Amino acid sequence: QVHLVESGGGLVQAGGSLRLTCAASGTFDSINDMGWYRQAPGKQRELLASVSSRGSTNYADSVKGRFTISRDNAKNTVYLQMNSLKPDDTAVYYCNAEFRIVQAVGVILNDYWGQGTQVTVSS
């Protein structure tokens, strides 16, 4: 069983910063890509940023230059530093990761989601 647990959400004023953390636990051999998504009320879940196991990153245009994704492979943790927050950034933020699990039948790749953490940016 694998778990992803997010933390660090909260209420912040426009222009402020927050740092989200997502820690993975459970039984697995390694983690491939890790990413952060968000979903605002009435909107689809959108990918904000992703980071590969080697540290290569990608960002959505909406957060490029304001958000930074990073990971600590030794701690199986991914972070999202969010600066210059805007009211439009208000949403539930989710982390996602692809886990590599080696079994007798072969290598299995499974995708897991965290439970989400609320970020609210006031104007």
ABEGO torsion letter per residue (X at the ends): XBBBBBBGBEBBBBGBBBBBBBBBBEBBABBBBBBBBBBBBGBBBBBABBBBAAGBBBBBAAABGABBBBBBAAAGBBBBBBBGBBAAABBBBBBBBBBBBBBAAEBBBBBBBBAEBBBBBBX
